[in-house]
């Protein structure tokens, strides 16, 4: 079974670094603005699951809508050094709610 996961956040918060760390167990410090789609197999509850992970540098809400419609799950990333990136997560949650027609209740 496949699951589509999109990683969203503002520019320069570490989205690509987080994904590469998850996939390779290594940290790489610098990335370009390159859109990437990764496939990774994991075992969940004894069953193999394929994750399709979309790493997208786009920071405009019109582009987010396309990614949200594609995704089954979301990773919202912000920088602890950038309050604006944290505040942007609220807007991302609203975009997800609007495009997925679901109730999202973070931090519970």
C-alpha positions, -999 to +999 in steps of 0.1 A: +000+000+000+013+035-009+008+067+012+015+101-002+031+125+022+039+161+015+063+182+035+052+218+038+067+249+054+082+283+046+115+287+028+147+277+046+131+259+076+149+226+069+123+206+050+148+189+027+173+183+055+146+166+076+136+144+047+171+134+038+178+127+075+148+104+076+157+086+044+195+082+049+202+088+086+227+115+075+225+153+079+235+174+049+237+211+056+229+228+023+202+223-003+190+240-034+154+249-043+148+216-062+114+198-061+119+161-053+097+131-050+112+103-029+100+067-024+108+049+008+096+016+023+089+014+060+074-013+082+043-002+101+025-027+124+044-055+107+033-045+072+054-029+046+043+006+036+056+026+007+059+063+014+059+087-015+074+119+000+070+152-019+097+178-010+086+210-026+104+244-022+073+263-033+061+288-008+030+302-025-004+290-014-017+283-049+010+256-052+002+243-018-033+234-029-021+210-056+002+193-031-025+190-004-049+174-029-023+148-038-013+140-002-027+114+023-006+129+051+014+160+060+045+170+077+044+207+087+079+221+093+089+254+110+121+268+124+124+274+161+145+304+152+118+320+130+085+330+146+071+338+111+076+303+100+058+290+130+029+314+124+028+302+088+018+267+100-016+280+110-022+292+074-010+257+061-035+240+084-063+262+070-052+253+034-053+216+043-087+219+059-101+238+029-087+214+003-092+181+022-125+191+038-114+175+071-111+187+107-074+191+116-067+197+153-030+201+159-012+197+192-037+173+207 
